[in-house]
């Protein structure tokens, strides 16, 4: 009996995942094994195995009596909880890697930012932004050497990306600028600046993601009259900033 073509299986998984992440298959859409196999021109077996992997990624869920459905957009509370986790680990990671000028990833990060900024108007800028953002943040976490944090982040990333289907940062201009600030601080071995820049970046991302959900799927509030975040959206962003400000003040007092 011939062996399984694992490369083909991985290709089917990657193709379906890309369809979910770029919005070709929107949140909440029903997916049947037969229809997807016909659409991709493959047998049902690799599609079935791909769907099981995507269920493990929490990008689809089983839908009875048969088939699957893509997971809906995160609620605002889901998003808050993910941002809370990012605020715990990523400023710390940026601080940890902003040492030893000869070995830290600062130059690689700057090259990544410059490469993305060189073509901000690509035909598929949403996907390019997602890939750039993933590479940037993953490189920082990889540099810490902490595989547990890296695995946790990899599981979160696809769900945060779904909010880019309703972007608050056209062509990634703000994201690219903020990444540049983080990369420069790391390259210059400035742990305080790297930590602060990462914290601000995540808080700004929260504001963008919040604005992207106002009045849309996954929203539990209303948009402000100017089309920006609602009072509720601004409220939980401000609350995070306030808590972090108090925390940094306490750290400074203990250090003195």
N, C-alpha and C positions, 0 to 999 in steps of 0.2 A: 504494500500500500504506500503510495507516494507520501512524502512528508508534507506538512503544512507550509505554505508560503507565508512566513511571518512578516516578510517585508510588505507583501500585499495587504495583510491584515492591518499593519501599522499605517499603510497609506489610506485605507478606507477610514480608519479611526481619525487620522489627521484631516481628511477631507470633510467628514461630517462635523468634526469639532470646529473647523474653519467656517463652515456654513452657519453654525450656531453663533459663533463669535462675531461674524460680520453682519448678522441680521438676516441672512438669506432664509434661515429657518428662525422665525421670530420667537420671543419668549411665550410660553404657553401653547405652542403649536403641537398638534398631535403628529407623531411619526410612526408609521408602520414599517416593519421589516421588509415586506414585499415591495412596497412603493419605493422605499429608499434604495433597495437593491436594483430595481429597474432603472431608477434615475441615475445611479452610478455605473450601471452596466456590469454588475458583479453578482455573484451568488448570494444567497441569504446568509450563509455561514459567517463570512467576515463582517457583515453588517450587524448580525446578532452579537458577535463578540465585541465589536466596536461600541454598541449600545451599552453593553455591560460595563465596559471601561468608562464610558461617559457617565454612567450612573454612579460609578465610584468617584468621578470628578464632580458629582453633584450638578452636572449640566443638563441631565435628563432624569426623569423619574418614571417608574413603571405606571402604566395606565391600563386599568382593567376595562373590558375583559381581555383585550390584546393590545400589544404595542407599548409605545412610550410617548411622553410629551416633554418638550423642553421645559426647564424650570422657569417659573415666572420671575420677573425682575424682583430684586430684593426690596423689601419694605424699608422705610426710612430707619426703623429700629435695627433691622439687619445690618444696614449700612453703618449705623452708629457703632454697632458692636465690632464690625470689621475694622473701622477706623480706630477704635479704642485699642485693638490689638496692634495695629500698625504703629500707633503712637507709643506703645510700650517697647516695641522691638527696633524700629527703624532709626529713630534718633540715636539710640544706643549704638546700633550697628555703624552708623556714620561716624560717630565719635571714636569707636574702637578701631576703625580702619584708617583714621586720619593720623597715622603715626608712621615713622620710618619712611622717609621720603623715597628711599631706594626701592621699597617693595610695596608701597600702598597702591591701590588701583586708580589713583587720581588721574594719571595721564590717559589711561584706557577710557575712563569715564568722559574726559574732555573730548577725546577722539570720537566717542559715541555721540556726544551732544553735537559736535561740529558736523558729523556725518549726517545726522538727522536734519539739522538746521540748513544744510546745503540744498536740500530738496523738500521744503515744507509744503509744496503745492503738488505733490505727487498725485497720480490719478486715484490711488486708493489710500488716502492719507489717514483714514481711521485705522486701517489695519497696520499701516506703517507706524503710527503713533503708539498703538498697543504693543507692537514688537519692540520698538525703541524703549518704551517705558518698562517693559518686562526685562529687557537686557540690562538696563541701567540699574534697576533696583536689585535684580538677582545678582549682579556682579558685586555689589556692596555686601550683600548677605553672604555670598560665597567667600568673600575675603575675610569674614569673621571666623570661618572654619566651623561654624555651628550648624550642623546638618539638620538638627531638629527645627531651628528657625527657618531654614531654607525650605524644608518640606511643608511647613505650615504656610509659608508665603505662597508657594507654588499652588497650593489648594485654593487659596483665596483669590488669586489673580483673575481667573476667568470670570468670576462673579462681579468683580469690580469693573472688568472690561465691558460687561453688558451695559453699564451706564454710559459708555461712550457712544451707544446707539442714539443717545439723546445728548449730544455734547454741549458742554458749556465753555469749551476751549477750542474754537475752530482752528484746524490745522496745527494744534499743539503748540502755539506760540508761547503761552504762559508756562506750560509744562517744560518746554525747552529752556526757557530763561531760568526757571527755578532749578532745573537739573544742572545748568551751568554754574549757578551759585554753589550748589552742593559739591560739584566736582572740583571747583577751584579751591574750596576750603579744604577738601581732602588732599588735593595735590600740594597745597601749601602747609600741610601738617598742622592745621588749626582745628583741634578737636571741638572747642567751644563753638566756633563758627559753623563747623560741619553739622553738629548736633542741632543748632538753632535753625540752620537753613533747611534741614530735613523736616524738622517739626513744622516750620512755616509752610513748607511744600505740602505736607499731608493735610494741614488745616485748610489750605487753599483748595486742595483737591476735594475736601469735604464740602466746601462751599460750592464748587463747580458741580459735583455730583448731586448735591441737594437741589441746585437750580435745575438740573437736567430732569429731575423726577417730578417737579412741581406740575400738577395737573395731568400727569401721565401715569402709566402703569407703575405700580409699586408705591405710589404716593399716598400719604395719609394726611396731606395738608393742601393748602391753596397757594397759588403763586401771588407774589406781591403785585401791587398795581403797576409797578414799573417793569414787570416781566422778570424781575430778579427773584432771589429767594424770598420766601414768605417770612413773616415774623417768627414763625416756629422754626424754619430752617436757620435763620440768623441766630435764633435763641440757642439751639444746641451747638452751633459752631462757637458762639461766644462762651457758652458754658465750658466747652473743652479748653478754650484758650485761658479762661479764668482759672480752671483747675491746674493747668500746666504752669501758669504764672505763679500760683501759690506754691506749687511743688518746687519750682526752681528757686523761689525765694527761701524756702526751707533748706534746700541743699546748700545755698550760699551761706546761710547762717551757721549751718553745721560745720562748713568748711572753714569759717573764720575763727 
